[in-house]
Amino acid sequence: MSLLDRARHLTDHSDARALQGWPLRRRAVVAGASAAALSLLGIALPALLVWVASPQSTVAWTTAFSVGADGWLLAHGADLGIGSATLSLSPWLLTAVPLVWAFLAARRVVALLGDEDVRRLGGFGALRVDVLDAGMGFTGSYTVVTLLVALLSRGAHVKPSVPGAVLGGLLLSLVALVLAVCSEFRGDVGTVAPDLAAAWHDLVPRFVRRAVRPAIWGVLSSLACGGLVTVVVVAVHAGRVGRLYDALGAGVVGGAVATLAQLALLPNLGVWALAWMAGPGFSIGDGSSITWTTSEPGLLPLVPVLGALPDPGPLPSWLWVGVLVPVVIGAVVGWRSLRAVSRLSTWQIKAETSAAACVLCAVVLTLAVALSGGSAGAARLGAVGANPWAVGGALLAELLLGAAVVVGASHLRARRG
């Protein structure tokens, strides 16, 4: 059905087959540059609104726009040098803004690729030449815009990392392009590079291929649980968070912008909540530690959402039950792994698939923990977040425990039957 759907989609574009070579590259270049520019405007607009709503402001509108541009670069993972401090904590929801824009723009380009007379490279997995042309034009122009913004934003007070901006722009546009190709080709994505798809099936063990979907379920469930815990904790301490808003004295517009900035950090906070449930916990700067047993937040910046952190001192002993969340997620991964194999498969195959799914899930979550932290300023705020290796190791053990219970129970039922 995917081929029929794609053929039906191509009938809406009479020039789809003509978009090869330079016409295709030109369309891709325009799409990449426009995606970068539009997402930049989308992030810079709140800063301009604050400038408009503050008649007592003495800075020019270009300075306000530069603040938005710095936020856009931060969303791409570029470090911001602010005096002696470094800001590298990238809010994930802020990163989602340019990623969504880039994905939509890339998909419009990929949708114009034809299905007939497709030329392929001799190497590189027999990659389609038109996909390569579109990808190089799109990622190249997007990265160039990111480079220009980084160069133009460098001033006396804020100095974005130019290499970080280039690398971030390249990676984000490349991820958006890959997602667009997978979305457009759907079940036929292997035809984009058939030799590479064949190598995937030949070199990667079958139980690992089967473990991919259960691992995705595990990652999504883990992030969802972390986000849910964060929302619940903030709701429980809403009064204290509100008092910090009053102390901030930012006004209506400033308070709205502060709320948007904290919402942009919600996925990061969810990952830290997952690190807390796993056991190692997280920190808000050097010397800080939030674990099952104790809360040592230390001196905190005036950020209202941090009012949801527990008071300093020992925590209730029953909070260790939080570890049951990743264990239950491991059980879900094990159950999904059992569904990915035949009911008549041996318990060794079931165990291998479940273990591989848990390992893949733990690897992705370890990467998520590493990307969720960073530097939030100078001195003790130079390291905010969780230790990815400690959290990843704890999560792996807990996921394997939950999966082992499910696989063991399934094996016992099979023997009794």
Secondary structure, 3 states (H helix, E strand, C coil): CHHHHHHHHHCCCCCCCCCCCHHHHHHHHHHHHHHHHHHHHHHHHHHHHHHHCCCCCCCCHHHHHHHHHHHHHHHCCCCEEECCEEECCCCHHHHHHHHHHHHHHHHHHHCCCCCCCCCECCCCCCCEHHHHHHHHHHHHHHHHHHHHHHHHHCCCCEEECHHHHHHHHHHHHHHHHHHHHHHHHHHHHHHCCHHHHHHHHHHCCHHHHHHHHHHHHHHHHHHHHHHHHHHHHHHHCHHHHHHHHHHHCCHHHHHHHHHHHHHHCHHHHHHHHHHHHHCCCEEECCCCEECCCEEECCCCCCCHHHHHCCCCEECCHHHHHHHHHHHHHHHHHHHHHHHHCCCCCCHHHHHHHHHHHHHHHHHHHHHHHHHHCECEECHHHHCEECCHHHHHHHHHHHHHHHHHHHHHHHHHHHHHC
